[in-house]
């Protein structure tokens, strides 16, 4: 059922996009919306994945005991 909802949303957004693209006054707004959405999606995915982070080296927890 979830897949049917996603397909429905895709069809509606595609229809709205085609109607907006045929109207010259809405064309620039649609381009700005699509570019902003793509940038926000990229930033969100990089924030979730943690691009460029290195794993923390916890070391040996018993290393402090060896100093005594």
PyMOL commands that set and color helices and strands:
alter all, ss='L'
color gray80, all
select helices_A, chain A and resi 2-22+24-49+61-67
alter helices_A, ss='H'
color red, helices_A
deselect
rebuild
show_as cartoon
